[in-house]
Amino acid sequence: MILEHIGLTVSDLNRSIEFYQHVLGFAVLRKTTTNAYLHLDDQLLELTQCRAPADVSLPDTDPAWSERMYCTAGVAHLGFCVDDMDEAVEAMRRLGCTLITPPFEFEPRIEYAAEPSQEKLRRATRPVGKPCWKLAMLSDPDGIILELVER
């Protein structure tokens, strides 16, 4: 079994399609009047139009995103690996993302780590060649948290 896609319910389908295309580089795979499948390489993201008006409250402070990330059950965020954190944050801000938490160094306290052979998985188990990763938190137009990680 593999994870096939992640689904997000959004307040304005067309606005979110445009956001994920122009800000994060996704392309539309297919679209209906109620949902769309986007892809970034072989990663799939489904956006579904919310049936009722949604009150969008953007997490724009450390306490607000921490509350959503660690105290609310459900999908907490989408994580994207970037090569250059400062460049990625600046590009996303220029394209309309809300910066929640500026880049910071995160040194994980790892209790267990597998020894995978795939590079992507190996880099996610622990920092390679340095003591920490860089993280930043931004949000999309519906307040969905986007985590950037420089591994």
Secondary structure, 3 states (H helix, E strand, C coil): CCCCCEEEEECCHHHHHHHHHHCCCCEEEEECCCEEEEEECCEEEEEEECCCCCCCCCCCCHHHHHHHHHHCCCCCCEEEECCCHHHHHHHHHHCCCEEEEEEEEECCCCCCCCCCCCHHHHHHHCCCCCCCEEEEEEECCCCCEEEEEEC
